[in-house]
Amino acid sequence: MKINSNFMIKPVLVGEKVILRPFEERDWEIMYEILNEPDLKKLTGSVSSDEEAYAAPQPEEKEKIRQWYMTRNEQNNRLDLAVVYKESDQVIGEVVFNEYDEETDNVNFRVLLSEASCNKGVGTEALSMFIQYGIEELELHKISLEVYSFNPRAERVYQKVGFKLEGIKREEFIYNQEYFDTKIYGLLKADYLDKKCGKLDI
């Protein structure tokens, strides 16, 4: 198993608007509701049509989600943190480092936020804090992610915090019988340090 011993540390990261913290026992029910938002199902690629996006979840899904979030703090090969509003401690999503490669110190990144929390600046802040922790504390070399071409809002946030477009998987995903590209973004430690020092105008 590919692990980074520092993944066993589940930090609490405090920003101006949001806090990133380990998942708590009560959080899974909120995450279950967020994961079943139709728009979110589309943006994460978990469905391939509006019909599937708006379909009622299967009864067994609830128990799977509960078990998943109840075990996030036990993982030593990934880091899952809840994103919560600072003032209310309301859970609005998650940030994740997974698929860690111990030889290169490269990792995959994903973020999931409720539709109601979008366009409020919380996504940019959450990403910035998580990336800072990944580079400065976990000593990651590179953070990678993929995003579908029908999600330009997410692309703008990724670009804002320093991610660079590395490639495009053309027409790799289909939704409502229409093909879409998958865009590959990456952030090197050098990119992060340049941006931190004010060398990049983004």
N, C-alpha and C positions, 0 to 999 in steps of 0.2 A: 504493500500500500504506500502510495506517495503521500508523505506528510511533511508538514512544517510544524515543529514543536510549538511555535508561537500561535498556531491556530487554536490551541487549547485555551488560550487566554481570550475571553470574551469581554472586550472593553466596553466602556460607556463613553461615548464621544458627544460632547455638548456644543451646540452651535447657537446662533441667535434665534432661529425659528424652530429647529428640530433637535432631537436627541437620538442618537443611534445607540441602542442598548440590546443586551441579550433578550431572547424571547422569554416571556413569563407564561405561566400556566394558563392564564385567562386569554392570552393573545390569539390562540388558534381559531376561535370562533369569529373574530373580526377578520382574520386573514382568509377564512373560508368564504366570507361574504365578498371580500375584495377580489379573490381569485375567480369568483363567479360573475363578476361584472362583464357584460357582453363585449364592450369595447376592449377590455383588458384581455379577454380570451383571444380576440383577433390580433392584438398587438404583440402578444407573446407567442403567437403561432400555434396555440393549443387546439384550435379549430380551423376548419377550412371553408366555412360558409356562415352566413348570417343565421341560417336555420340551426346550425349547431351552437352558435354563440348564444342564441336566445333560448335554447332548450333547457328545461329544468335539469339540475344535476341529479345524478343517480344516488340513491340512498347510501350506498357503500362508500361514496366519495368522502362523506363527512368524517367517517372513522379514519380513513387514510390520511386526511389532512390533519386530524387531531394527533395521530401517531407521529406524523412527520414533524410538526412543530414542537411536540413534546420531547423530541430527541435532538433538536438542533444544537443544544449546548453541550452535547456529548461528543460532537464530531472533532476529530483531530486532523482531518484532511481538507477542511473547508471552514469558512467563517460566514455565518448567517446572523445578521443583526436586524432588529425591528427598527423602523423609522417611525418616530412618534412626535406629535406636536409638543413643543417644550412647555407651553402654558397648561395644556389639558392632559398630557400624557396619552392622548388618543392615538392609537396605532393607525398609520395611513399606508403602510407598505413595508418593504424590506430591501436590503442591499446584501449582495452575496459575492464572495470570492469562492470559486470552485475549480475543478479540473487543474489542480496545482501540479506543476512539473518540477520535481525536486532538483533535476539536473540543471535546468535553466533559470529557475526561480520565476517562471512565467505562470500566469494564472488567468482564468476566465472571470469575467465580471458580468453580473446582471442586476438589474434594479426593477422593482415593481412598485408602483404607487397608485393609489385609488384615483379614480377620475376626478373626484371632488377636490383633491389636493393639488391638481395640476394648475399651471399658470399662476402660481403663487410664490415662486422662487425657492420652494422647499427642495425641489429636485436637484437644483444646482448646488445648494448648500450641502445636501446629504451626500451627493457624489464627491464634492470637493473634500469633505471631511474623511470619507471612506478611502479615497485615493491617497490622501496625505498619510493616513494610518498605514495603508498598504505599502507605500514606498518608504516611509521613514521608520516605521516600527517593524513591519514584517520583512523589510528589505527586499521587496519584489523588484525584479528587473523589468518586467513588462506586464501590462494589464490589457487584455483583449476583450472584445465584445462583438456581437453581430446584431444588426437591426434591419428590419424590412423597409423597403423603399416607400411604403405608404405611411411611414411614421417620421416625417420630417421634424416634428416637434422634438422628438427624442434626439434626433441627429444634432439639432441646434444646441441642445444641452451638452451633449458629448463633446462637440467641437468647442464649446465655451470653456469647458474645464480642461481642454488640452488634447483630446483624442484626435488622431489623424486617420483619414481614410486610407486604407492599405490595399483594398481590392473589392471587387464586386463579383458575386456569384449570380450570373445573369439568369433571370426567370427560374429561380430555384424553388419558389414557393407559389402555391396557387390558392386563391381565395375567391369564392363565388365564380369559379371557372375562369378567372383572370390571373395571368402570371405576373409575379413581382420579383424584383431583385432582392438579394440579401447582401447588405453592405458590411464589410469587415473593417472595424476600427481598432487601432492600437495606441497605447500610451507607454512610451519607454521611460525609464527612470531619468534619462537625460532630458527628455521632453519636459517632464515635471520640474526638474531642477532649473531648466532654462526659463520656464514660465514663472517659477517662483522668484527668480532673480530679475524678472522683468525683461527678458530677452525676446519674448514672443509677444507680438501684438495681436491677441485674439480676444 
